[in-house]
Amino acid sequence: MKRNRDAWEENIYRKGRHLNRLPYTHVLQFLHQSFESFDLSRRRVLEVGCGAGNNLFAIRWLFNAEVYGIDFSEEAVRVAKNRFQEKGYEGFVLSIADACSLPFRNEFFDAVIDRSALQHNLRDDIRRAVLEIFRVLRNNGVFYSMVTTTGDPAFGRGRKIGERTFFDDSEGVGTRYFFSEDDVSSLFQPFEITEWLFTEEFNVLSRQKRGSYYHLIMKKKGRPTKLRK
């Protein structure tokens, strides 16, 4: 975990990379689809791996939700806090924390967002993080996760450190786990999957594939259960 954190801190954020300002449209679509409202003033939304806060900034502005973000990067959280403070926004909490041990009480959030952050962990840590997300979500709360599939062009890039897991120094992204369909069913199995989309990105001019993803919308039902081995 430490080596992965250092890879993002030193090779990405401290070099000014991935400090995005614009939100990802599928994150905003998920919230609107889940709540059918642009007024989430009484809702708490957590983003796991919030980076520089680009998604949370838009959620606070568009939906008026109370937003929380965690990231293991000091630099990313510092930049995110500065952006919120520069605009005079209140109603946000940003913390340096590990998704495997979320610093929040049980059933605290209405929605949790993972925009391709959990996949940058070892399989066992992804499983721990999923249970933590399940714990902090209220009953009937919703969880969105976007993960990279084994059909992605980056699959196999870097040094293999586990099943479908590679440590990639070439892009500085560290550990990356690539999901199969079976992984989705087992790793997210405390949740009820209500929507499961598969998307691919292609450069039409070069005919090259750029990405392969699963988009999952899930709902918390009942008490946590032990994950299957």
GULUM-205219 format. One record per atom (N, C-alpha, C): atom name; x, y, z; residue in three letters. Coordinates in steps of 0.2 Angstrom, whole numbers, padded with zeros to 4 digits. Layout:
residues N
CA	X	Y	Z	ALA $
...
//
This chain:
residues 229
N	0004	-0006	0000	MET $
CA	0000	0000	0000	MET $
C	0004	0006	0000	MET $
N	0010	0006	0004	LYS $
CA	0014	0012	0005	LYS $
C	0017	0014	-0002	LYS $
N	0020	0009	-0005	ARG $
CA	0023	0010	-0012	ARG $
C	0018	0013	-0017	ARG $
N	0012	0010	-0017	ASN $
CA	0007	0013	-0021	ASN $
C	0005	0020	-0020	ASN $
N	0005	0022	-0013	ARG $
CA	0003	0028	-0011	ARG $
C	0009	0033	-0014	ARG $
N	0015	0031	-0013	ASP $
CA	0021	0035	-0015	ASP $
C	0021	0036	-0022	ASP $
N	0019	0031	-0026	ALA $
CA	0019	0032	-0033	ALA $
C	0014	0037	-0035	ALA $
N	0009	0038	-0032	TRP $
CA	0004	0043	-0034	TRP $
C	0006	0050	-0032	TRP $
N	0009	0050	-0025	GLU $
CA	0011	0056	-0022	GLU $
C	0017	0059	-0026	GLU $
N	0022	0055	-0028	GLU $
CA	0028	0058	-0031	GLU $
C	0027	0058	-0038	GLU $
N	0024	0053	-0042	ASN $
CA	0024	0053	-0049	ASN $
C	0018	0057	-0052	ASN $
N	0013	0058	-0048	ILE $
CA	0007	0060	-0051	ILE $
C	0006	0067	-0048	ILE $
N	0003	0068	-0042	TYR $
CA	0001	0074	-0039	TYR $
C	0006	0079	-0038	TYR $
N	0012	0077	-0036	ARG $
CA	0017	0082	-0034	ARG $
C	0020	0085	-0041	ARG $
N	0019	0082	-0046	LYS $
CA	0021	0084	-0053	LYS $
C	0015	0088	-0057	LYS $
N	0010	0089	-0053	GLY $
CA	0004	0093	-0056	GLY $
C	0000	0089	-0061	GLY $
N	0001	0082	-0061	ARG $
CA	-0003	0078	-0065	ARG $
C	-0010	0076	-0062	ARG $
N	-0015	0075	-0066	HIS $
CA	-0021	0072	-0063	HIS $
C	-0025	0077	-0058	HIS $
N	-0023	0083	-0058	LEU $
CA	-0026	0088	-0054	LEU $
C	-0032	0091	-0057	LEU $
N	-0037	0087	-0059	ASN $
CA	-0042	0089	-0064	ASN $
C	-0047	0094	-0060	ASN $
N	-0049	0098	-0065	ARG $
CA	-0054	0103	-0063	ARG $
C	-0061	0102	-0065	ARG $
N	-0062	0098	-0070	LEU $
CA	-0069	0097	-0073	LEU $
C	-0071	0090	-0070	LEU $
N	-0078	0089	-0069	PRO $
CA	-0080	0083	-0066	PRO $
C	-0081	0078	-0072	PRO $
N	-0082	0072	-0070	TYR $
CA	-0084	0066	-0075	TYR $
C	-0091	0066	-0075	TYR $
N	-0094	0066	-0082	THR $
CA	-0101	0067	-0083	THR $
C	-0105	0060	-0080	THR $
N	-0101	0054	-0080	HIS $
CA	-0105	0049	-0078	HIS $
C	-0106	0049	-0070	HIS $
N	-0102	0052	-0067	VAL $
CA	-0103	0053	-0059	VAL $
C	-0109	0057	-0058	VAL $
N	-0110	0063	-0062	LEU $
CA	-0115	0067	-0061	LEU $
C	-0122	0064	-0063	LEU $
N	-0121	0060	-0069	GLN $
CA	-0127	0056	-0071	GLN $
C	-0130	0051	-0066	GLN $
N	-0125	0048	-0062	PHE $
CA	-0126	0043	-0057	PHE $
C	-0130	0046	-0052	PHE $
N	-0128	0052	-0049	LEU $
CA	-0132	0055	-0044	LEU $
C	-0139	0058	-0046	LEU $
N	-0139	0060	-0052	HIS $
CA	-0146	0063	-0054	HIS $
C	-0151	0057	-0055	HIS $
N	-0148	0051	-0058	GLN $
CA	-0152	0045	-0059	GLN $
C	-0154	0042	-0053	GLN $
N	-0150	0042	-0048	SER $
CA	-0151	0039	-0041	SER $
C	-0156	0043	-0037	SER $
N	-0156	0050	-0037	PHE $
CA	-0160	0054	-0033	PHE $
C	-0166	0057	-0037	PHE $
N	-0165	0058	-0043	GLU $
CA	-0170	0061	-0047	GLU $
C	-0171	0068	-0045	GLU $
N	-0166	0072	-0043	SER $
CA	-0167	0078	-0040	SER $
C	-0160	0082	-0041	SER $
N	-0160	0088	-0042	PHE $
CA	-0154	0092	-0041	PHE $
C	-0153	0096	-0034	PHE $
N	-0158	0094	-0030	ASP $
CA	-0158	0097	-0023	ASP $
C	-0156	0091	-0018	ASP $
N	-0150	0090	-0017	LEU $
CA	-0148	0085	-0012	LEU $
C	-0145	0089	-0005	LEU $
N	-0148	0094	-0004	SER $
CA	-0146	0098	0002	SER $
C	-0146	0094	0009	SER $
N	-0150	0089	0009	ARG $
CA	-0150	0085	0015	ARG $
C	-0146	0078	0014	ARG $
N	-0142	0078	0009	ARG $
CA	-0139	0072	0008	ARG $
C	-0131	0072	0009	ARG $
N	-0128	0067	0011	ARG $
CA	-0121	0067	0012	ARG $
C	-0118	0062	0006	ARG $
N	-0113	0064	0003	VAL $
CA	-0110	0061	-0003	VAL $
C	-0102	0060	-0001	VAL $
N	-0100	0054	-0002	LEU $
CA	-0093	0053	-0001	LEU $
C	-0090	0051	-0007	LEU $
N	-0084	0053	-0009	GLU $
CA	-0080	0051	-0014	GLU $
C	-0074	0048	-0012	GLU $
N	-0073	0041	-0013	VAL $
CA	-0067	0038	-0011	VAL $
C	-0061	0039	-0017	VAL $
N	-0056	0041	-0015	GLY $
CA	-0051	0043	-0020	GLY $
C	-0053	0049	-0024	GLY $
N	-0054	0055	-0020	CYS $
CA	-0057	0061	-0023	CYS $
C	-0052	0065	-0027	CYS $
N	-0045	0063	-0026	GLY $
CA	-0040	0067	-0030	GLY $
C	-0041	0075	-0028	GLY $
N	-0040	0079	-0033	ALA $
CA	-0041	0086	-0032	ALA $
C	-0048	0089	-0031	ALA $
N	-0053	0085	-0031	GLY $
CA	-0059	0087	-0029	GLY $
C	-0064	0089	-0035	GLY $
N	-0062	0087	-0041	ASN $
CA	-0066	0090	-0047	ASN $
C	-0073	0087	-0046	ASN $
N	-0074	0081	-0045	ASN $
CA	-0081	0078	-0044	ASN $
C	-0085	0082	-0039	ASN $
N	-0082	0082	-0033	LEU $
CA	-0085	0085	-0027	LEU $
C	-0087	0092	-0028	LEU $
N	-0082	0096	-0031	PHE $
CA	-0083	0103	-0032	PHE $
C	-0090	0104	-0036	PHE $
N	-0091	0100	-0041	ALA $
CA	-0097	0100	-0045	ALA $
C	-0103	0098	-0042	ALA $
N	-0102	0093	-0038	ILE $
CA	-0108	0090	-0034	ILE $
C	-0110	0095	-0029	ILE $
N	-0106	0099	-0026	ARG $
CA	-0107	0104	-0021	ARG $
C	-0111	0109	-0024	ARG $
N	-0109	0111	-0030	TRP $
CA	-0111	0117	-0034	TRP $
C	-0118	0115	-0037	TRP $
N	-0118	0110	-0040	LEU $
CA	-0124	0108	-0044	LEU $
C	-0130	0105	-0040	LEU $
N	-0128	0101	-0035	PHE $
CA	-0133	0097	-0031	PHE $
C	-0134	0100	-0024	PHE $
N	-0130	0104	-0022	ASN $
CA	-0130	0107	-0015	ASN $
C	-0129	0102	-0010	ASN $
N	-0126	0096	-0011	ALA $
CA	-0125	0091	-0006	ALA $
C	-0120	0093	-0001	ALA $
N	-0120	0089	0004	GLU $
CA	-0114	0090	0009	GLU $
C	-0109	0084	0007	GLU $
N	-0103	0087	0005	VAL $
CA	-0098	0082	0001	VAL $
C	-0092	0081	0006	VAL $
N	-0090	0074	0005	TYR $
CA	-0085	0072	0009	TYR $
C	-0080	0068	0004	TYR $
N	-0073	0069	0005	GLY $
CA	-0069	0066	0001	GLY $
C	-0063	0063	0005	GLY $
N	-0060	0057	0003	ILE $
CA	-0054	0055	0006	ILE $
C	-0049	0053	0000	ILE $
N	-0043	0054	0001	ASP $
CA	-0038	0052	-0003	ASP $
C	-0032	0050	0001	ASP $
N	-0027	0046	-0001	PHE $
CA	-0021	0045	0002	PHE $
C	-0016	0049	0001	PHE $
N	-0017	0054	-0004	SER $
CA	-0012	0059	-0006	SER $
C	-0013	0066	-0002	SER $
N	-0007	0068	0001	GLU $
CA	-0007	0074	0005	GLU $
C	-0008	0080	0000	GLU $
N	-0005	0079	-0006	GLU $
CA	-0005	0085	-0011	GLU $
C	-0012	0085	-0014	GLU $
N	-0015	0080	-0016	ALA $
CA	-0021	0080	-0019	ALA $
C	-0026	0083	-0014	ALA $
N	-0026	0081	-0008	VAL $
CA	-0031	0084	-0003	VAL $
C	-0030	0092	-0002	VAL $
N	-0023	0093	-0002	ARG $
CA	-0021	0100	-0001	ARG $
C	-0024	0105	-0006	ARG $
N	-0023	0102	-0013	VAL $
CA	-0026	0106	-0018	VAL $
C	-0034	0106	-0018	VAL $
N	-0037	0101	-0016	ALA $
CA	-0044	0101	-0016	ALA $
C	-0047	0106	-0011	ALA $
N	-0044	0106	-0005	LYS $
CA	-0046	0110	0000	LYS $
C	-0045	0118	-0002	LYS $
N	-0039	0119	-0005	ASN $
CA	-0038	0126	-0008	ASN $
C	-0044	0128	-0013	ASN $
N	-0046	0124	-0017	ARG $
CA	-0051	0125	-0022	ARG $
C	-0057	0127	-0019	ARG $
N	-0059	0123	-0014	PHE $
CA	-0066	0124	-0010	PHE $
C	-0065	0131	-0007	PHE $
N	-0060	0132	-0003	GLN $
CA	-0059	0138	0001	GLN $
C	-0059	0145	-0004	GLN $
N	-0055	0144	-0010	GLU $
CA	-0055	0150	-0014	GLU $
C	-0062	0152	-0016	GLU $
N	-0067	0147	-0017	LYS $
CA	-0073	0149	-0019	LYS $
C	-0078	0151	-0013	LYS $
N	-0075	0150	-0007	GLY $
CA	-0079	0152	-0001	GLY $
C	-0085	0146	0000	GLY $
N	-0084	0140	-0002	TYR $
CA	-0089	0135	-0001	TYR $
C	-0088	0132	0006	TYR $
N	-0094	0131	0009	GLU $
CA	-0094	0127	0015	GLU $
C	-0098	0120	0014	GLU $
N	-0098	0116	0019	GLY $
CA	-0102	0110	0018	GLY $
C	-0097	0105	0015	GLY $
N	-0091	0105	0016	PHE $
CA	-0086	0100	0013	PHE $
C	-0082	0097	0019	PHE $
N	-0080	0091	0018	VAL $
CA	-0075	0088	0023	VAL $
C	-0070	0084	0018	VAL $
N	-0064	0086	0018	LEU $
CA	-0059	0082	0014	LEU $
C	-0053	0080	0019	LEU $
N	-0051	0073	0018	SER $
CA	-0047	0070	0023	SER $
C	-0042	0066	0020	SER $
N	-0036	0065	0023	ILE $
CA	-0031	0061	0020	ILE $
C	-0032	0054	0024	ILE $
N	-0035	0049	0020	ALA $
CA	-0037	0043	0024	ALA $
C	-0036	0037	0019	ALA $
N	-0037	0031	0021	ASP $
CA	-0036	0025	0018	ASP $
C	-0044	0022	0017	ASP $
N	-0045	0020	0011	ALA $
CA	-0052	0017	0010	ALA $
C	-0053	0011	0014	ALA $
N	-0048	0007	0016	CYS $
CA	-0049	0001	0020	CYS $
C	-0050	0003	0027	CYS $
N	-0050	0009	0029	SER $
CA	-0052	0011	0036	SER $
C	-0055	0018	0036	SER $
N	-0061	0018	0034	LEU $
CA	-0064	0025	0033	LEU $
C	-0066	0028	0040	LEU $
N	-0064	0035	0040	PRO $
CA	-0065	0038	0047	PRO $
C	-0072	0041	0048	PRO $
N	-0077	0037	0047	PHE $
CA	-0084	0039	0047	PHE $
C	-0088	0034	0051	PHE $
N	-0093	0036	0054	ARG $
CA	-0097	0031	0058	ARG $
C	-0102	0027	0053	ARG $
N	-0105	0022	0056	ASN $
CA	-0109	0017	0052	ASN $
C	-0115	0021	0049	ASN $
N	-0117	0019	0043	GLU $
CA	-0123	0022	0040	GLU $
C	-0123	0030	0040	GLU $
N	-0118	0033	0038	PHE $
CA	-0117	0040	0038	PHE $
C	-0119	0043	0031	PHE $
N	-0118	0040	0026	PHE $
CA	-0119	0043	0019	PHE $
C	-0125	0040	0015	PHE $
N	-0127	0044	0011	ASP $
CA	-0132	0043	0006	ASP $
C	-0130	0040	0000	ASP $
N	-0124	0042	-0002	ALA $
CA	-0121	0039	-0008	ALA $
C	-0113	0039	-0008	ALA $
N	-0110	0035	-0011	VAL $
CA	-0103	0034	-0011	VAL $
C	-0101	0033	-0018	VAL $
N	-0095	0037	-0020	ILE $
CA	-0093	0037	-0027	ILE $
C	-0086	0034	-0027	ILE $
N	-0084	0030	-0032	ASP $
CA	-0078	0027	-0033	ASP $
C	-0077	0028	-0041	ASP $
N	-0073	0033	-0043	ARG $
CA	-0072	0034	-0050	ARG $
C	-0065	0031	-0051	ARG $
N	-0064	0025	-0052	SER $
CA	-0058	0021	-0054	SER $
C	-0052	0022	-0049	SER $
N	-0054	0023	-0042	ALA $
CA	-0049	0023	-0037	ALA $
C	-0048	0016	-0034	ALA $
N	-0053	0013	-0032	LEU $
CA	-0052	0006	-0029	LEU $
C	-0048	0001	-0033	LEU $
N	-0048	0002	-0039	GLN $
CA	-0044	-0003	-0043	GLN $
C	-0037	-0002	-0043	GLN $
N	-0035	0003	-0040	HIS $
CA	-0027	0004	-0039	HIS $
C	-0025	0002	-0032	HIS $
N	-0027	-0004	-0031	ASN $
CA	-0026	-0008	-0025	ASN $
C	-0025	-0015	-0026	ASN $
N	-0022	-0019	-0021	LEU $
CA	-0022	-0026	-0022	LEU $
C	-0029	-0029	-0021	LEU $
N	-0031	-0035	-0023	ARG $
CA	-0037	-0038	-0023	ARG $
C	-0040	-0038	-0015	ARG $
N	-0036	-0040	-0011	ASP $
CA	-0038	-0041	-0004	ASP $
C	-0040	-0034	-0001	ASP $
N	-0036	-0029	-0003	ASP $
CA	-0038	-0022	-0001	ASP $
C	-0044	-0019	-0004	ASP $
N	-0045	-0021	-0010	ILE $
CA	-0052	-0019	-0013	ILE $
C	-0057	-0022	-0009	ILE $
N	-0057	-0028	-0007	ARG $
CA	-0062	-0032	-0003	ARG $
C	-0063	-0028	0003	ARG $
N	-0058	-0026	0007	ARG $
CA	-0059	-0023	0013	ARG $
C	-0062	-0016	0012	ARG $
N	-0060	-0012	0007	ALA $
CA	-0063	-0006	0005	ALA $
C	-0070	-0006	0004	ALA $
N	-0072	-0012	0000	VAL $
CA	-0079	-0012	-0001	VAL $
C	-0084	-0013	0005	VAL $
N	-0081	-0017	0010	LEU $
CA	-0084	-0018	0016	LEU $
C	-0085	-0012	0020	LEU $
N	-0080	-0008	0020	GLU $
CA	-0080	-0001	0023	GLU $
C	-0085	0003	0020	GLU $
N	-0085	0003	0013	ILE $
CA	-0091	0007	0010	ILE $
C	-0098	0005	0012	ILE $
N	-0098	-0002	0012	PHE $
CA	-0105	-0005	0014	PHE $
C	-0106	-0002	0021	PHE $
N	-0102	-0002	0026	ARG $
CA	-0103	0000	0033	ARG $
C	-0105	0007	0033	ARG $
N	-0102	0012	0030	VAL $
CA	-0103	0019	0031	VAL $
C	-0110	0021	0027	VAL $
N	-0112	0017	0022	LEU $
CA	-0118	0019	0019	LEU $
C	-0124	0017	0023	LEU $
N	-0129	0021	0022	ARG $
CA	-0136	0020	0026	ARG $
C	-0139	0014	0022	ARG $
N	-0144	0011	0025	ASN $
CA	-0148	0006	0021	ASN $
C	-0152	0009	0015	ASN $
N	-0152	0006	0010	ASN $
CA	-0154	0009	0003	ASN $
C	-0150	0014	0000	ASN $
N	-0144	0016	0003	GLY $
CA	-0139	0020	0000	GLY $
C	-0136	0017	-0006	GLY $
N	-0134	0022	-0010	VAL $
CA	-0131	0020	-0017	VAL $
C	-0124	0021	-0018	VAL $
N	-0121	0016	-0022	PHE $
CA	-0114	0016	-0023	PHE $
C	-0112	0015	-0030	PHE $
N	-0108	0020	-0033	TYR $
CA	-0106	0020	-0040	TYR $
C	-0099	0018	-0040	TYR $
N	-0097	0013	-0044	SER $
CA	-0090	0012	-0045	SER $
C	-0088	0011	-0052	SER $
N	-0083	0013	-0055	MET $
CA	-0080	0013	-0061	MET $
C	-0074	0009	-0061	MET $
N	-0073	0003	-0064	VAL $
CA	-0067	-0001	-0064	VAL $
C	-0065	-0003	-0071	VAL $
N	-0058	-0004	-0072	THR $
CA	-0056	-0006	-0078	THR $
C	-0056	-0013	-0079	THR $
N	-0058	-0016	-0085	THR $
CA	-0058	-0023	-0086	THR $
C	-0052	-0026	-0089	THR $
N	-0052	-0032	-0089	THR $
CA	-0046	-0036	-0092	THR $
C	-0045	-0035	-0100	THR $
N	-0050	-0032	-0103	GLY $
CA	-0050	-0030	-0110	GLY $
C	-0047	-0024	-0111	GLY $
N	-0044	-0020	-0106	ASP $
CA	-0041	-0014	-0107	ASP $
C	-0034	-0014	-0110	ASP $
N	-0032	-0009	-0114	PRO $
CA	-0026	-0010	-0117	PRO $
C	-0020	-0010	-0112	PRO $
N	-0021	-0007	-0106	ALA $
CA	-0016	-0007	-0101	ALA $
C	-0015	-0014	-0097	ALA $
N	-0020	-0019	-0099	PHE $
CA	-0019	-0025	-0095	PHE $
C	-0013	-0028	-0097	PHE $
N	-0009	-0031	-0092	GLY $
CA	-0002	-0034	-0094	GLY $
C	0003	-0029	-0094	GLY $
N	0002	-0023	-0093	ARG $
CA	0008	-0018	-0093	ARG $
C	0011	-0017	-0086	ARG $
N	0017	-0017	-0086	GLY $
CA	0021	-0017	-0080	GLY $
C	0022	-0024	-0077	GLY $
N	0024	-0024	-0070	ARG $
CA	0027	-0030	-0067	ARG $
C	0021	-0033	-0064	ARG $
N	0020	-0040	-0065	LYS $
CA	0014	-0043	-0062	LYS $
C	0016	-0045	-0055	LYS $
N	0011	-0043	-0051	ILE $
CA	0012	-0044	-0043	ILE $
C	0006	-0048	-0040	ILE $
N	0002	-0050	-0045	GLY $
CA	-0004	-0054	-0042	GLY $
C	-0008	-0056	-0048	GLY $
N	-0014	-0060	-0047	GLU $
CA	-0018	-0062	-0052	GLU $
C	-0022	-0055	-0055	GLU $
N	-0021	-0054	-0061	ARG $
CA	-0024	-0048	-0064	ARG $
C	-0022	-0042	-0061	ARG $
N	-0016	-0042	-0058	THR $
CA	-0013	-0036	-0054	THR $
C	-0006	-0034	-0057	THR $
N	-0005	-0028	-0058	PHE $
CA	0001	-0026	-0061	PHE $
C	0003	-0019	-0058	PHE $
N	0010	-0019	-0057	PHE $
CA	0013	-0012	-0054	PHE $
C	0016	-0009	-0060	PHE $
N	0013	-0003	-0062	ASP $
CA	0015	0000	-0068	ASP $
C	0019	0007	-0067	ASP $
N	0025	0006	-0068	ASP $
CA	0030	0012	-0067	ASP $
C	0030	0017	-0073	ASP $
N	0027	0014	-0079	SER $
CA	0028	0018	-0085	SER $
C	0024	0025	-0085	SER $
N	0018	0024	-0082	GLU $
CA	0013	0030	-0081	GLU $
C	0013	0033	-0074	GLU $
N	0017	0030	-0070	GLY $
CA	0017	0032	-0063	GLY $
C	0011	0030	-0059	GLY $
N	0006	0026	-0061	VAL $
CA	0000	0025	-0058	VAL $
C	0000	0019	-0053	VAL $
N	0006	0016	-0052	GLY $
CA	0007	0011	-0047	GLY $
C	0003	0004	-0048	GLY $
N	0000	0002	-0043	THR $
CA	-0004	-0004	-0043	THR $
C	-0011	-0003	-0047	THR $
N	-0012	-0008	-0051	ARG $
CA	-0019	-0008	-0054	ARG $
C	-0021	-0015	-0055	ARG $
N	-0028	-0016	-0053	TYR $
CA	-0031	-0022	-0053	TYR $
C	-0036	-0022	-0059	TYR $
N	-0036	-0027	-0063	PHE $
CA	-0041	-0027	-0069	PHE $
C	-0046	-0032	-0068	PHE $
N	-0053	-0030	-0068	PHE $
CA	-0058	-0034	-0066	PHE $
C	-0061	-0038	-0072	PHE $
N	-0063	-0045	-0070	SER $
CA	-0066	-0049	-0074	SER $
C	-0074	-0049	-0072	SER $
N	-0078	-0052	-0076	GLU $
CA	-0085	-0052	-0073	GLU $
C	-0086	-0055	-0067	GLU $
N	-0082	-0061	-0066	ASP $
CA	-0083	-0065	-0059	ASP $
C	-0080	-0060	-0054	ASP $
N	-0075	-0056	-0055	ASP $
CA	-0073	-0051	-0050	ASP $
C	-0078	-0047	-0047	ASP $
N	-0082	-0044	-0052	VAL $
CA	-0088	-0040	-0050	VAL $
C	-0093	-0043	-0045	VAL $
N	-0094	-0049	-0047	SER $
CA	-0099	-0053	-0043	SER $
C	-0097	-0055	-0036	SER $
N	-0090	-0056	-0036	SER $
CA	-0088	-0058	-0029	SER $
C	-0085	-0052	-0025	SER $
N	-0082	-0047	-0028	LEU $
CA	-0079	-0042	-0024	LEU $
C	-0084	-0037	-0022	LEU $
N	-0089	-0036	-0025	PHE $
CA	-0095	-0031	-0023	PHE $
C	-0101	-0035	-0020	PHE $
N	-0100	-0041	-0019	GLN $
CA	-0106	-0045	-0017	GLN $
C	-0110	-0043	-0011	GLN $
N	-0107	-0039	-0006	PRO $
CA	-0112	-0037	-0001	PRO $
C	-0117	-0032	-0004	PRO $
N	-0116	-0029	-0009	PHE $
CA	-0121	-0025	-0012	PHE $
C	-0126	-0028	-0017	PHE $
N	-0132	-0025	-0018	GLU $
CA	-0136	-0027	-0024	GLU $
C	-0134	-0023	-0030	GLU $
N	-0132	-0026	-0035	ILE $
CA	-0130	-0023	-0041	ILE $
C	-0137	-0021	-0045	ILE $
N	-0138	-0015	-0046	THR $
CA	-0145	-0013	-0049	THR $
C	-0144	-0011	-0056	THR $
N	-0137	-0009	-0058	GLU $
CA	-0136	-0008	-0065	GLU $
C	-0128	-0009	-0066	GLU $
N	-0127	-0012	-0072	TRP $
CA	-0120	-0014	-0074	TRP $
C	-0119	-0013	-0081	TRP $
N	-0115	-0008	-0083	LEU $
CA	-0114	-0006	-0089	LEU $
C	-0107	-0008	-0091	LEU $
N	-0106	-0009	-0098	PHE $
CA	-0099	-0010	-0100	PHE $
C	-0098	-0005	-0106	PHE $
N	-0092	-0002	-0105	THR $
CA	-0091	0003	-0111	THR $
C	-0084	0003	-0113	THR $
N	-0082	0004	-0119	GLU $
CA	-0076	0004	-0122	GLU $
C	-0075	0011	-0126	GLU $
N	-0068	0013	-0125	GLU $
CA	-0067	0019	-0129	GLU $
C	-0062	0018	-0135	GLU $
N	-0063	0021	-0141	PHE $
CA	-0059	0020	-0146	PHE $
C	-0057	0026	-0149	PHE $
N	-0051	0027	-0152	ASN $
CA	-0049	0032	-0156	ASN $
C	-0051	0030	-0163	ASN $
N	-0056	0034	-0166	VAL $
CA	-0059	0032	-0172	VAL $
C	-0054	0033	-0178	VAL $
N	-0050	0038	-0177	LEU $
CA	-0045	0039	-0182	LEU $
C	-0039	0034	-0183	LEU $
N	-0037	0032	-0177	SER $
CA	-0031	0027	-0177	SER $
C	-0034	0020	-0176	SER $
N	-0040	0019	-0175	ARG $
CA	-0043	0013	-0174	ARG $
C	-0040	0009	-0168	ARG $
N	-0038	0013	-0163	GLN $
CA	-0035	0010	-0157	GLN $
C	-0040	0011	-0151	GLN $
N	-0040	0005	-0147	LYS $
CA	-0044	0005	-0141	LYS $
C	-0040	0009	-0136	LYS $
N	-0044	0013	-0132	ARG $
CA	-0041	0018	-0127	ARG $
C	-0043	0015	-0120	ARG $
N	-0049	0012	-0119	GLY $
CA	-0050	0010	-0113	GLY $
C	-0056	0005	-0113	GLY $
N	-0057	0001	-0107	SER $
CA	-0062	-0004	-0107	SER $
C	-0065	-0004	-0099	SER $
N	-0071	-0003	-0098	TYR $
CA	-0073	-0001	-0091	TYR $
C	-0080	-0005	-0090	TYR $
N	-0081	-0006	-0083	TYR $
CA	-0087	-0008	-0080	TYR $
C	-0090	-0002	-0076	TYR $
N	-0096	0000	-0077	HIS $
CA	-0099	0005	-0073	HIS $
C	-0104	0002	-0069	HIS $
N	-0104	0002	-0062	LEU $
CA	-0108	-0002	-0058	LEU $
C	-0112	0003	-0053	LEU $
N	-0119	0002	-0053	ILE $
CA	-0123	0006	-0048	ILE $
C	-0126	0000	-0043	ILE $
N	-0125	0002	-0037	MET $
CA	-0126	-0003	-0032	MET $
C	-0130	0000	-0026	MET $
N	-0134	-0005	-0023	LYS $
CA	-0138	-0002	-0017	LYS $
C	-0136	-0007	-0011	LYS $
N	-0136	-0003	-0005	LYS $
CA	-0135	-0007	0001	LYS $
C	-0142	-0010	0003	LYS $
N	-0142	-0016	0005	LYS $
CA	-0148	-0019	0007	LYS $
C	-0146	-0024	0013	LYS $
N	-0149	-0022	0019	GLY $
CA	-0147	-0026	0025	GLY $
C	-0141	-0025	0028	GLY $
N	-0138	-0030	0032	ARG $
CA	-0132	-0030	0036	ARG $
C	-0126	-0032	0032	ARG $
N	-0120	-0030	0034	PRO $
CA	-0114	-0033	0030	PRO $
C	-0114	-0040	0031	PRO $
N	-0111	-0043	0026	THR $
CA	-0110	-0051	0026	THR $
C	-0102	-0052	0024	THR $
N	-0100	-0057	0026	LYS $
CA	-0093	-0059	0025	LYS $
C	-0092	-0060	0018	LYS $
N	-0086	-0057	0015	LEU $
CA	-0085	-0058	0008	LEU $
C	-0083	-0065	0007	LEU $
N	-0084	-0068	0001	ARG $
CA	-0082	-0075	-0001	ARG $
C	-0075	-0075	-0003	ARG $
N	-0071	-0080	-0001	LYS $
CA	-0064	-0081	-0003	LYS $
C	-0064	-0082	-0011	LYS $
//
